[in-house]
Protein backbone atom coordinates (compact mmCIF):
# COMPACT_ATOMS: atom_id res chain seq x y z
CA UNK A 1 0.00 0.00 0.00
CA UNK A 2 2.80 2.37 0.96
CA UNK A 3 4.58 1.63 -2.31
CA UNK A 4 1.43 2.45 -4.28
CA UNK A 5 1.02 5.74 -2.44
CA UNK A 6 4.68 6.60 -3.03
CA UNK A 7 4.35 5.75 -6.74
CA UNK A 8 1.20 7.85 -7.02
CA UNK A 9 2.92 10.82 -5.37
CA UNK A 10 5.86 10.46 -7.75
CA UNK A 11 3.55 10.48 -10.77
CA UNK A 12 1.72 13.54 -9.44
CA UNK A 13 5.05 15.28 -8.81
CA UNK A 14 6.27 14.58 -12.33
CA UNK A 15 2.98 15.82 -13.76
CA UNK A 16 3.14 19.02 -11.72
CA UNK A 17 6.73 19.67 -12.85
CA UNK A 18 5.75 19.01 -16.46
CA UNK A 19 2.83 21.44 -16.27
CA UNK A 20 5.09 24.01 -14.60
CA UNK A 21 7.69 23.62 -17.37
CA UNK A 22 5.02 24.12 -20.00
CA UNK A 23 3.77 27.22 -18.19
CA UNK A 24 7.25 28.72 -17.95
CA UNK A 25 7.95 28.21 -21.63
CA UNK A 26 4.45 28.98 -22.98
CA UNK A 27 3.58 32.48 -24.03
CA UNK A 28 1.43 34.06 -26.69
CA UNK A 29 3.53 35.65 -29.42
CA UNK A 30 2.69 37.31 -32.72
CA UNK A 31 2.81 34.96 -35.70
CA UNK A 32 6.30 35.23 -37.19
CA UNK A 33 6.13 32.17 -39.43
CA UNK A 34 5.77 34.26 -42.59
CA UNK A 35 8.47 36.76 -41.63
CA UNK A 36 11.76 36.84 -43.60
CA UNK A 37 14.02 33.99 -42.54
CA UNK A 38 17.03 35.06 -40.44
CA UNK A 39 19.91 33.05 -38.98
CA UNK A 40 21.81 34.49 -36.01
CA UNK A 41 25.30 33.55 -34.81
CA UNK A 42 25.67 33.32 -31.01
CA UNK A 43 28.96 32.71 -29.21
CA UNK A 44 30.13 32.29 -25.62
CA UNK A 45 33.28 31.28 -23.72
CA UNK A 46 31.70 28.70 -21.39
CA UNK A 47 32.37 24.99 -21.81
CA UNK A 48 30.10 23.01 -24.09
CA UNK A 49 28.68 21.11 -21.09
CA UNK A 50 28.18 24.24 -18.97
CA UNK A 51 24.62 25.06 -17.92
CA UNK A 52 24.82 28.47 -19.61
CA UNK A 53 25.59 26.71 -22.90
CA UNK A 54 22.59 24.45 -22.37
CA UNK A 55 20.60 27.65 -21.82
CA UNK A 56 21.81 28.99 -25.17
CA UNK A 57 20.68 25.80 -26.86
CA UNK A 58 17.32 26.00 -25.11
CA UNK A 59 16.86 29.59 -26.34
CA UNK A 60 17.77 28.55 -29.90
CA UNK A 61 15.27 25.67 -29.91
CA UNK A 62 12.44 27.75 -28.42
CA UNK A 63 13.04 30.73 -30.72
CA UNK A 64 12.97 28.55 -33.83
CA UNK A 65 9.77 26.88 -32.64
CA UNK A 66 8.03 30.09 -31.59
CA UNK A 67 8.95 31.95 -34.77
CA UNK A 68 7.63 29.14 -36.95
CA UNK A 69 11.13 28.64 -38.29
CA UNK A 70 11.67 32.22 -39.45
CA UNK A 71 14.33 32.85 -36.78
CA UNK A 72 17.16 30.40 -36.30
CA UNK A 73 20.20 30.63 -34.03
CA UNK A 74 23.50 28.79 -34.52
CA UNK A 75 25.35 28.49 -31.19
CA UNK A 76 29.15 28.39 -30.81
CA UNK A 77 30.21 27.67 -27.20
CA UNK A 78 33.64 27.12 -25.61
CA UNK A 79 35.39 30.08 -27.28
CA UNK A 80 35.01 28.55 -30.74
CA UNK A 81 34.73 32.08 -32.11
CA UNK A 82 37.65 33.44 -30.06
CA UNK A 83 38.40 34.85 -26.62
CA UNK A 84 35.90 37.01 -24.74
CA UNK A 85 37.59 40.22 -25.89
CA UNK A 86 37.74 38.96 -29.49
CA UNK A 87 34.04 38.10 -29.46
CA UNK A 88 33.17 41.47 -27.95
CA UNK A 89 34.99 43.14 -30.83
CA UNK A 90 33.26 40.84 -33.33
CA UNK A 91 29.75 41.53 -32.07
CA UNK A 92 30.43 45.27 -32.00
CA UNK A 93 31.55 45.26 -35.65
CA UNK A 94 28.77 42.86 -36.65
CA UNK A 95 30.93 39.84 -37.47
CA UNK A 96 28.76 37.83 -35.07
CA UNK A 97 25.24 38.67 -33.92
CA UNK A 98 24.99 37.61 -30.27
CA UNK A 99 27.37 37.02 -27.36
CA UNK A 100 27.08 35.82 -23.75
CA UNK A 101 29.56 36.93 -21.10
CA UNK A 102 29.69 38.33 -17.58
CA UNK A 103 27.96 41.70 -17.53
CA UNK A 104 31.05 43.19 -15.85
CA UNK A 105 32.39 43.61 -19.40
CA UNK A 106 30.17 46.69 -19.65
CA UNK A 107 32.70 48.44 -17.41
CA UNK A 108 35.49 47.86 -19.92
CA UNK A 109 33.40 49.33 -22.73
CA UNK A 110 32.44 52.75 -21.44
CA UNK A 111 30.35 52.08 -18.32
CA UNK A 112 32.86 52.27 -15.42
CA UNK A 113 30.07 52.71 -12.84
CA UNK A 114 29.16 49.04 -13.46
CA UNK A 115 32.20 48.10 -11.38
CA UNK A 116 30.43 49.08 -8.16
CA UNK A 117 28.21 46.00 -8.63
CA UNK A 118 31.33 43.82 -8.39
CA UNK A 119 32.70 45.38 -5.21
CA UNK A 120 33.14 42.76 -2.53
CA UNK A 121 30.98 42.66 0.63
CA UNK A 122 28.67 45.42 -0.65
CA UNK A 123 25.59 43.35 -1.62
CA UNK A 124 24.04 41.44 1.32
CA UNK A 125 22.43 38.60 -0.64
CA UNK A 126 21.65 37.26 -4.08
CA UNK A 127 18.08 38.51 -3.66
CA UNK A 128 19.49 42.03 -3.30
CA UNK A 129 21.63 41.47 -6.41
CA UNK A 130 18.60 40.39 -8.44
CA UNK A 131 16.65 43.41 -7.19
CA UNK A 132 19.46 45.69 -8.29
CA UNK A 133 19.67 44.14 -11.76
CA UNK A 134 16.02 45.11 -12.22
CA UNK A 135 16.60 48.67 -10.98
CA UNK A 136 16.47 51.91 -12.96
CA UNK A 137 20.15 52.51 -12.27
CA UNK A 138 21.18 49.18 -13.79
CA UNK A 139 18.88 49.82 -16.77
CA UNK A 140 20.61 53.18 -17.30
CA UNK A 141 23.95 51.33 -17.56
CA UNK A 142 22.51 49.04 -20.23
CA UNK A 143 21.28 52.11 -22.14
CA UNK A 144 24.72 53.70 -21.84
CA UNK A 145 26.36 50.48 -23.02
CA UNK A 146 24.05 50.41 -26.05
CA UNK A 147 24.93 54.03 -26.90
CA UNK A 148 28.67 53.36 -26.52
CA UNK A 149 28.94 50.02 -28.32
CA UNK A 150 25.81 49.45 -30.37
CA UNK A 151 25.05 46.33 -28.30
CA UNK A 152 21.54 45.78 -26.95
CA UNK A 153 21.09 43.77 -23.75
CA UNK A 154 18.47 41.10 -24.33
CA UNK A 155 18.68 39.69 -20.80
CA UNK A 156 20.72 40.23 -17.63
CA UNK A 157 18.97 37.76 -15.34
CA UNK A 158 21.21 34.75 -15.97
CA UNK A 159 22.45 34.78 -12.34
CA UNK A 160 25.54 32.73 -11.64
CA UNK A 161 26.39 31.20 -8.24
CA UNK A 162 27.89 33.56 -5.64
CA UNK A 163 31.61 34.36 -5.55
CA UNK A 164 33.49 32.52 -2.78
CA UNK A 165 37.11 31.68 -1.91
CA UNK A 166 38.85 28.29 -1.97
CA UNK A 167 42.02 28.45 0.14
CA UNK A 168 44.79 26.55 1.87
CA UNK A 169 44.79 28.85 4.88
CA UNK A 170 41.80 29.47 7.18
CA UNK A 171 40.11 32.78 6.34
CA UNK A 172 37.78 33.74 9.16
CA UNK A 173 38.97 37.18 10.24
CA UNK A 174 39.97 40.45 8.59
CA UNK A 175 43.51 39.84 9.85
CA UNK A 176 43.70 36.51 8.01
CA UNK A 177 43.28 38.35 4.68
CA UNK A 178 46.34 40.54 5.24
CA UNK A 179 49.08 39.58 2.76
CA UNK A 180 47.05 36.66 1.41
CA UNK A 181 48.32 35.54 -2.02
CA UNK A 182 44.92 35.55 -3.69
CA UNK A 183 44.41 34.73 -7.35
CA UNK A 184 42.41 37.36 -9.19
CA UNK A 185 41.43 38.43 -12.68
CA UNK A 186 43.96 40.78 -14.32
CA UNK A 187 41.48 43.65 -14.03
CA UNK A 188 42.59 46.87 -12.36
CA UNK A 189 39.26 47.16 -10.54
CA UNK A 190 39.36 43.58 -9.26
CA UNK A 191 42.98 43.90 -8.18
CA UNK A 192 42.30 47.21 -6.43
CA UNK A 193 39.21 45.86 -4.65
CA UNK A 194 41.09 42.83 -3.34
CA UNK A 195 44.10 44.95 -2.37
CA UNK A 196 41.75 47.19 -0.36
CA UNK A 197 40.98 44.12 1.78
CA UNK A 198 44.69 43.75 2.55
CA UNK A 199 45.38 40.83 0.22
CA UNK A 200 48.26 40.46 -2.19
CA UNK A 201 46.22 39.87 -5.39
CA UNK A 202 48.04 37.73 -7.93
CA UNK A 203 47.02 37.42 -11.58
CA UNK A 204 46.96 33.76 -12.66
CA UNK A 205 45.44 32.40 -15.88
CA UNK A 206 42.21 30.53 -15.20
CA UNK A 207 43.50 27.21 -16.54
CA UNK A 208 46.60 27.49 -14.31
CA UNK A 209 44.79 28.04 -10.99
CA UNK A 210 44.68 24.34 -10.04
CA UNK A 211 48.45 23.97 -10.40
CA UNK A 212 49.11 27.31 -8.68
CA UNK A 213 47.09 26.18 -5.63
CA UNK A 214 48.73 22.78 -5.64
CA UNK A 215 52.26 24.22 -5.78
CA UNK A 216 51.63 27.01 -3.26
CA UNK A 217 52.16 29.80 -5.78
CA UNK A 218 48.91 31.22 -4.43
CA UNK A 219 47.19 30.70 -1.07
CA UNK A 220 43.66 31.01 -2.40
CA UNK A 221 41.51 31.73 -5.41
CA UNK A 222 38.33 33.70 -5.82
CA UNK A 223 35.73 31.96 -7.98
CA UNK A 224 32.03 31.31 -8.32
CA UNK A 225 30.90 28.37 -6.19
CA UNK A 226 30.21 26.13 -9.18
CA UNK A 227 33.64 26.87 -10.65
CA UNK A 228 35.35 25.72 -7.44
CA UNK A 229 33.68 22.36 -8.03
CA UNK A 230 33.79 22.06 -11.81
CA UNK A 231 37.40 23.24 -12.10
CA UNK A 232 38.42 20.88 -9.25
CA UNK A 233 39.90 23.69 -7.16
CA UNK A 234 38.51 21.96 -4.07
CA UNK A 235 40.84 19.01 -4.68
CA UNK A 236 43.88 21.21 -3.97
CA UNK A 237 42.29 23.40 -1.27
CA UNK A 238 41.70 22.80 2.44
CA UNK A 239 39.01 25.40 3.06
CA UNK A 240 36.01 26.89 1.32
CA UNK A 241 34.96 30.32 2.57
CA UNK A 242 31.18 30.30 2.31
CA UNK A 243 30.62 34.04 2.75
CA UNK A 244 29.22 35.36 -0.53
CA UNK A 245 31.68 38.09 -1.52
CA UNK A 246 29.86 39.30 -4.63
CA UNK A 247 27.46 38.20 -7.36
CA UNK A 248 27.89 37.61 -11.06
CA UNK A 249 25.36 37.64 -13.86
CA UNK A 250 25.67 36.71 -17.50
CA UNK A 251 24.31 39.17 -20.04
CA UNK A 252 22.96 38.27 -23.47
CA UNK A 253 23.92 40.91 -26.03
CA UNK A 254 22.95 41.40 -29.65
CA UNK A 255 24.28 43.79 -32.27
CA UNK A 256 21.72 46.59 -32.44
CA UNK A 257 21.76 46.83 -36.24
CA UNK A 258 20.99 43.13 -36.46
CA UNK A 259 18.24 43.45 -33.84
CA UNK A 260 16.60 46.30 -35.76
CA UNK A 261 16.68 44.21 -38.94
CA UNK A 262 14.33 41.69 -37.29
CA UNK A 263 10.57 42.07 -37.46
CA UNK A 264 8.73 43.23 -34.32
CA UNK A 265 7.43 39.71 -33.79
CA UNK A 266 10.92 38.22 -34.05
CA UNK A 267 12.32 40.86 -31.67
CA UNK A 268 9.68 40.05 -29.06
CA UNK A 269 10.18 36.29 -29.37
CA UNK A 270 13.96 36.61 -29.02
CA UNK A 271 13.89 39.10 -26.12
CA UNK A 272 11.25 37.33 -24.04
CA UNK A 273 12.73 33.89 -24.61
CA UNK A 274 16.17 35.03 -23.44
CA UNK A 275 14.63 36.37 -20.23
CA UNK A 276 12.53 33.24 -19.64
CA UNK A 277 15.49 30.92 -20.07
CA UNK A 278 17.49 33.23 -17.81
CA UNK A 279 15.00 32.47 -15.03
CA UNK A 280 15.32 28.74 -15.77
CA UNK A 281 19.13 29.03 -15.69
CA UNK A 282 19.23 30.86 -12.35
CA UNK A 283 16.82 28.41 -10.71
CA UNK A 284 18.65 25.37 -12.07
CA UNK A 285 22.01 26.70 -10.89
CA UNK A 286 20.62 27.01 -7.35
CA UNK A 287 19.32 23.44 -7.43
CA UNK A 288 22.75 22.08 -8.40
CA UNK A 289 24.78 23.86 -5.70
CA UNK A 290 23.84 21.58 -2.80
CA UNK A 291 25.15 18.53 -4.63
CA UNK A 292 28.42 20.37 -5.44
CA UNK A 293 28.92 21.38 -1.81
CA UNK A 294 28.22 17.86 -0.57
CA UNK A 295 30.71 16.37 -3.04
CA UNK A 296 33.40 18.84 -1.97
CA UNK A 297 32.80 18.20 1.74
CA UNK A 298 32.87 14.46 1.14
CA UNK A 299 36.24 14.94 -0.54
CA UNK A 300 37.54 16.63 2.62
CA UNK A 301 37.26 20.39 2.15
CA UNK A 302 36.24 22.30 5.29
CA UNK A 303 33.48 24.92 5.08
CA UNK A 304 34.27 28.09 7.01
CA UNK A 305 32.79 31.57 7.58
CA UNK A 306 34.17 34.95 8.60
CA UNK A 307 33.44 35.80 12.22
CA UNK A 308 30.39 38.07 12.39
CA UNK A 309 32.12 40.94 14.20
CA UNK A 310 34.71 41.32 11.43
CA UNK A 311 32.27 41.59 8.50
CA UNK A 312 31.86 45.40 8.84
CA UNK A 313 35.65 45.78 8.40
CA UNK A 314 35.48 44.17 4.95
CA UNK A 315 32.61 46.36 3.82
CA UNK A 316 34.30 49.48 5.19
CA UNK A 317 37.43 48.69 3.16
CA UNK A 318 35.65 48.52 -0.19
CA UNK A 319 33.42 51.45 0.74
CA UNK A 320 36.55 53.56 1.18
CA UNK A 321 37.71 52.51 -2.29
CA UNK A 322 34.33 53.39 -3.81
CA UNK A 323 34.44 56.85 -2.24
CA UNK A 324 37.97 57.30 -3.57
CA UNK A 325 36.74 56.43 -7.08
CA UNK A 326 33.97 59.00 -6.75
CA UNK A 327 36.50 61.64 -5.71
CA UNK A 328 38.93 60.99 -8.58
CA UNK A 329 36.18 60.80 -11.21
CA UNK A 330 36.39 57.06 -11.91
CA UNK A 331 32.83 56.71 -10.63
CA UNK A 332 30.02 59.24 -10.99
CA UNK A 333 29.63 61.51 -7.96
CA UNK A 334 26.92 60.25 -5.66
CA UNK A 335 26.94 56.76 -7.22
CA UNK A 336 27.33 54.97 -3.88
CA UNK A 337 24.25 56.63 -2.39
CA UNK A 338 22.20 55.71 -5.48
CA UNK A 339 23.55 52.16 -5.30
CA UNK A 340 22.52 51.75 -1.67
CA UNK A 341 19.10 53.25 -2.35
CA UNK A 342 18.41 50.78 -5.19
CA UNK A 343 19.50 47.93 -2.90
CA UNK A 344 17.07 49.16 -0.26
CA UNK A 345 19.91 49.77 2.21
CA UNK A 346 19.37 53.50 2.59
GUTIGU-583747 format. One record per residue (C-alpha): residue number from 1; residue in one letter; x, y, z. Coordinates in steps of 0.1 Angstrom, whole numbers, plus 5000, padded with zeros to 4 digits. Layout:
{site NUM a {X Y Z}} ...
//
This chain:
{site 1 x {5000 5000 5000}} {site 2 x {5028 5024 5010}} {site 3 x {5046 5016 4977}} {site 4 x {5014 5024 4957}} {site 5 x {5010 5057 4976}} {site 6 x {5047 5066 4970}} {site 7 x {5043 5058 4933}} {site 8 x {5012 5079 4930}} {site 9 x {5029 5108 4946}} {site 10 x {5059 5105 4922}} {site 11 x {5036 5105 4892}} {site 12 x {5017 5135 4906}} {site 13 x {5051 5153 4912}} {site 14 x {5063 5146 4877}} {site 15 x {5030 5158 4862}} {site 16 x {5031 5190 4883}} {site 17 x {5067 5197 4872}} {site 18 x {5058 5190 4835}} {site 19 x {5028 5214 4837}} {site 20 x {5051 5240 4854}} {site 21 x {5077 5236 4826}} {site 22 x {5050 5241 4800}} {site 23 x {5038 5272 4818}} {site 24 x {5073 5287 4820}} {site 25 x {5079 5282 4784}} {site 26 x {5044 5290 4770}} {site 27 x {5036 5325 4760}} {site 28 x {5014 5341 4733}} {site 29 x {5035 5357 4706}} {site 30 x {5027 5373 4673}} {site 31 x {5028 5350 4643}} {site 32 x {5063 5352 4628}} {site 33 x {5061 5322 4606}} {site 34 x {5058 5343 4574}} {site 35 x {5085 5368 4584}} {site 36 x {5118 5368 4564}} {site 37 x {5140 5340 4575}} {site 38 x {5170 5351 4596}} {site 39 x {5199 5330 4610}} {site 40 x {5218 5345 4640}} {site 41 x {5253 5336 4652}} {site 42 x {5257 5333 4690}} {site 43 x {5290 5327 4708}} {site 44 x {5301 5323 4744}} {site 45 x {5333 5313 4763}} {site 46 x {5317 5287 4786}} {site 47 x {5324 5250 4782}} {site 48 x {5301 5230 4759}} {site 49 x {5287 5211 4789}} {site 50 x {5282 5242 4810}} {site 51 x {5246 5251 4821}} {site 52 x {5248 5285 4804}} {site 53 x {5256 5267 4771}} {site 54 x {5226 5245 4776}} {site 55 x {5206 5277 4782}} {site 56 x {5218 5290 4748}} {site 57 x {5207 5258 4731}} {site 58 x {5173 5260 4749}} {site 59 x {5169 5296 4737}} {site 60 x {5178 5285 4701}} {site 61 x {5153 5257 4701}} {site 62 x {5124 5277 4716}} {site 63 x {5130 5307 4693}} {site 64 x {5130 5286 4662}} {site 65 x {5098 5269 4674}} {site 66 x {5080 5301 4684}} {site 67 x {5089 5319 4652}} {site 68 x {5076 5291 4631}} {site 69 x {5111 5286 4617}} {site 70 x {5117 5322 4605}} {site 71 x {5143 5329 4632}} {site 72 x {5172 5304 4637}} {site 73 x {5202 5306 4660}} {site 74 x {5235 5288 4655}} {site 75 x {5254 5285 4688}} {site 76 x {5291 5284 4692}} {site 77 x {5302 5277 4728}} {site 78 x {5336 5271 4744}} {site 79 x {5354 5301 4727}} {site 80 x {5350 5285 4693}} {site 81 x {5347 5321 4679}} {site 82 x {5376 5334 4699}} {site 83 x {5384 5348 4734}} {site 84 x {5359 5370 4753}} {site 85 x {5376 5402 4741}} {site 86 x {5377 5390 4705}} {site 87 x {5340 5381 4705}} {site 88 x {5332 5415 4721}} {site 89 x {5350 5431 4692}} {site 90 x {5333 5408 4667}} {site 91 x {5298 5415 4679}} {site 92 x {5304 5453 4680}} {site 93 x {5316 5453 4643}} {site 94 x {5288 5429 4634}} {site 95 x {5309 5398 4625}} {site 96 x {5288 5378 4649}} {site 97 x {5252 5387 4661}} {site 98 x {5250 5376 4697}} {site 99 x {5274 5370 4726}} {site 100 x {5271 5358 4762}} {site 101 x {5296 5369 4789}} {site 102 x {5297 5383 4824}} {site 103 x {5280 5417 4825}} {site 104 x {5311 5432 4841}} {site 105 x {5324 5436 4806}} {site 106 x {5302 5467 4804}} {site 107 x {5327 5484 4826}} {site 108 x {5355 5479 4801}} {site 109 x {5334 5493 4773}} {site 110 x {5324 5527 4786}} {site 111 x {5303 5521 4817}} {site 112 x {5329 5523 4846}} {site 113 x {5301 5527 4872}} {site 114 x {5292 5490 4865}} {site 115 x {5322 5481 4886}} {site 116 x {5304 5491 4918}} {site 117 x {5282 5460 4914}} {site 118 x {5313 5438 4916}} {site 119 x {5327 5454 4948}} {site 120 x {5331 5428 4975}} {site 121 x {5310 5427 5006}} {site 122 x {5287 5454 4994}} {site 123 x {5256 5434 4984}} {site 124 x {5240 5414 5013}} {site 125 x {5224 5386 4994}} {site 126 x {5216 5373 4959}} {site 127 x {5181 5385 4963}} {site 128 x {5195 5420 4967}} {site 129 x {5216 5415 4936}} {site 130 x {5186 5404 4916}} {site 131 x {5166 5434 4928}} {site 132 x {5195 5457 4917}} {site 133 x {5197 5441 4882}} {site 134 x {5160 5451 4878}} {site 135 x {5166 5487 4890}} {site 136 x {5165 5519 4870}} {site 137 x {5202 5525 4877}} {site 138 x {5212 5492 4862}} {site 139 x {5189 5498 4832}} {site 140 x {5206 5532 4827}} {site 141 x {5239 5513 4824}} {site 142 x {5225 5490 4798}} {site 143 x {5213 5521 4779}} {site 144 x {5247 5537 4782}} {site 145 x {5264 5505 4770}} {site 146 x {5240 5504 4739}} {site 147 x {5249 5540 4731}} {site 148 x {5287 5534 4735}} {site 149 x {5289 5500 4717}} {site 150 x {5258 5494 4696}} {site 151 x {5251 5463 4717}} {site 152 x {5215 5458 4731}} {site 153 x {5211 5438 4763}} {site 154 x {5185 5411 4757}} {site 155 x {5187 5397 4792}} {site 156 x {5207 5402 4824}} {site 157 x {5190 5378 4847}} {site 158 x {5212 5347 4840}} {site 159 x {5224 5348 4877}} {site 160 x {5255 5327 4884}} {site 161 x {5264 5312 4918}} {site 162 x {5279 5336 4944}} {site 163 x {5316 5344 4945}} {site 164 x {5335 5325 4972}} {site 165 x {5371 5317 4981}} {site 166 x {5389 5283 4980}} {site 167 x {5420 5284 5001}} {site 168 x {5448 5265 5019}} {site 169 x {5448 5289 5049}} {site 170 x {5418 5295 5072}} {site 171 x {5401 5328 5063}} {site 172 x {5378 5337 5092}} {site 173 x {5390 5372 5102}} {site 174 x {5400 5404 5086}} {site 175 x {5435 5398 5099}} {site 176 x {5437 5365 5080}} {site 177 x {5433 5383 5047}} {site 178 x {5463 5405 5052}} {site 179 x {5491 5396 5028}} {site 180 x {5471 5367 5014}} {site 181 x {5483 5355 4980}} {site 182 x {5449 5356 4963}} {site 183 x {5444 5347 4926}} {site 184 x {5424 5374 4908}} {site 185 x {5414 5384 4873}} {site 186 x {5440 5408 4857}} {site 187 x {5415 5437 4860}} {site 188 x {5426 5469 4876}} {site 189 x {5393 5472 4895}} {site 190 x {5394 5436 4907}} {site 191 x {5430 5439 4918}} {site 192 x {5423 5472 4936}} {site 193 x {5392 5459 4953}} {site 194 x {5411 5428 4967}} {site 195 x {5441 5450 4976}} {site 196 x {5417 5472 4996}} {site 197 x {5410 5441 5018}} {site 198 x {5447 5437 5026}} {site 199 x {5454 5408 5002}} {site 200 x {5483 5405 4978}} {site 201 x {5462 5399 4946}} {site 202 x {5480 5377 4921}} {site 203 x {5470 5374 4884}} {site 204 x {5470 5338 4873}} {site 205 x {5454 5324 4841}} {site 206 x {5422 5305 4848}} {site 207 x {5435 5272 4835}} {site 208 x {5466 5275 4857}} {site 209 x {5448 5280 4890}} {site 210 x {5447 5243 4900}} {site 211 x {5485 5240 4896}} {site 212 x {5491 5273 4913}} {site 213 x {5471 5262 4944}} {site 214 x {5487 5228 4944}} {site 215 x {5523 5242 4942}} {site 216 x {5516 5270 4967}} {site 217 x {5522 5298 4942}} {site 218 x {5489 5312 4956}} {site 219 x {5472 5307 4989}} {site 220 x {5437 5310 4976}} {site 221 x {5415 5317 4946}} {site 222 x {5383 5337 4942}} {site 223 x {5357 5320 4920}} {site 224 x {5320 5313 4917}} {site 225 x {5309 5284 4938}} {site 226 x {5302 5261 4908}} {site 227 x {5336 5269 4893}} {site 228 x {5354 5257 4926}} {site 229 x {5337 5224 4920}} {site 230 x {5338 5221 4882}} {site 231 x {5374 5232 4879}} {site 232 x {5384 5209 4907}} {site 233 x {5399 5237 4928}} {site 234 x {5385 5220 4959}} {site 235 x {5408 5190 4953}} {site 236 x {5439 5212 4960}} {site 237 x {5423 5234 4987}} {site 238 x {5417 5228 5024}} {site 239 x {5390 5254 5031}} {site 240 x {5360 5269 5013}} {site 241 x {5350 5303 5026}} {site 242 x {5312 5303 5023}} {site 243 x {5306 5340 5028}} {site 244 x {5292 5354 4995}} {site 245 x {5317 5381 4985}} {site 246 x {5299 5393 4954}} {site 247 x {5275 5382 4926}} {site 248 x {5279 5376 4889}} {site 249 x {5254 5376 4861}} {site 250 x {5257 5367 4825}} {site 251 x {5243 5392 4800}} {site 252 x {5230 5383 4765}} {site 253 x {5239 5409 4740}} {site 254 x {5229 5414 4703}} {site 255 x {5243 5438 4677}} {site 256 x {5217 5466 4676}} {site 257 x {5218 5468 4638}} {site 258 x {5210 5431 4635}} {site 259 x {5182 5434 4662}} {site 260 x {5166 5463 4642}} {site 261 x {5167 5442 4611}} {site 262 x {5143 5417 4627}} {site 263 x {5106 5421 4625}} {site 264 x {5087 5432 4657}} {site 265 x {5074 5397 4662}} {site 266 x {5109 5382 4659}} {site 267 x {5123 5409 4683}} {site 268 x {5097 5400 4709}} {site 269 x {5102 5363 4706}} {site 270 x {5140 5366 4710}} {site 271 x {5139 5391 4739}} {site 272 x {5112 5373 4760}} {site 273 x {5127 5339 4754}} {site 274 x {5162 5350 4766}} {site 275 x {5146 5364 4798}} {site 276 x {5125 5332 4804}} {site 277 x {5155 5309 4799}} {site 278 x {5175 5332 4822}} {site 279 x {5150 5325 4850}} {site 280 x {5153 5287 4842}} {site 281 x {5191 5290 4843}} {site 282 x {5192 5309 4877}} {site 283 x {5168 5284 4893}} {site 284 x {5186 5254 4879}} {site 285 x {5220 5267 4891}} {site 286 x {5206 5270 4927}} {site 287 x {5193 5234 4926}} {site 288 x {5228 5221 4916}} {site 289 x {5248 5239 4943}} {site 290 x {5238 5216 4972}} {site 291 x {5252 5185 4954}} {site 292 x {5284 5204 4946}} {site 293 x {5289 5214 4982}} {site 294 x {5282 5179 4994}} {site 295 x {5307 5164 4970}} {site 296 x {5334 5188 4980}} {site 297 x {5328 5182 5017}} {site 298 x {5329 5145 5011}} {site 299 x {5362 5149 4995}} {site 300 x {5375 5166 5026}} {site 301 x {5373 5204 5021}} {site 302 x {5362 5223 5053}} {site 303 x {5335 5249 5051}} {site 304 x {5343 5281 5070}} {site 305 x {5328 5316 5076}} {site 306 x {5342 5349 5086}} {site 307 x {5334 5358 5122}} {site 308 x {5304 5381 5124}} {site 309 x {5321 5409 5142}} {site 310 x {5347 5413 5114}} {site 311 x {5323 5416 5085}} {site 312 x {5319 5454 5088}} {site 313 x {5356 5458 5084}} {site 314 x {5355 5442 5050}} {site 315 x {5326 5464 5038}} {site 316 x {5343 5495 5052}} {site 317 x {5374 5487 5032}} {site 318 x {5357 5485 4998}} {site 319 x {5334 5515 5007}} {site 320 x {5366 5536 5012}} {site 321 x {5377 5525 4977}} {site 322 x {5343 5534 4962}} {site 323 x {5344 5568 4978}} {site 324 x {5380 5573 4964}} {site 325 x {5367 5564 4929}} {site 326 x {5340 5590 4933}} {site 327 x {5365 5616 4943}} {site 328 x {5389 5610 4914}} {site 329 x {5362 5608 4888}} {site 330 x {5364 5571 4881}} {site 331 x {5328 5567 4894}} {site 332 x {5300 5592 4890}} {site 333 x {5296 5615 4920}} {site 334 x {5269 5602 4943}} {site 335 x {5269 5568 4928}} {site 336 x {5273 5550 4961}} {site 337 x {5243 5566 4976}} {site 338 x {5222 5557 4945}} {site 339 x {5236 5522 4947}} {site 340 x {5225 5518 4983}} {site 341 x {5191 5532 4976}} {site 342 x {5184 5508 4948}} {site 343 x {5195 5479 4971}} {site 344 x {5171 5492 4997}} {site 345 x {5199 5498 5022}} {site 346 x {5194 5535 5026}} 
//
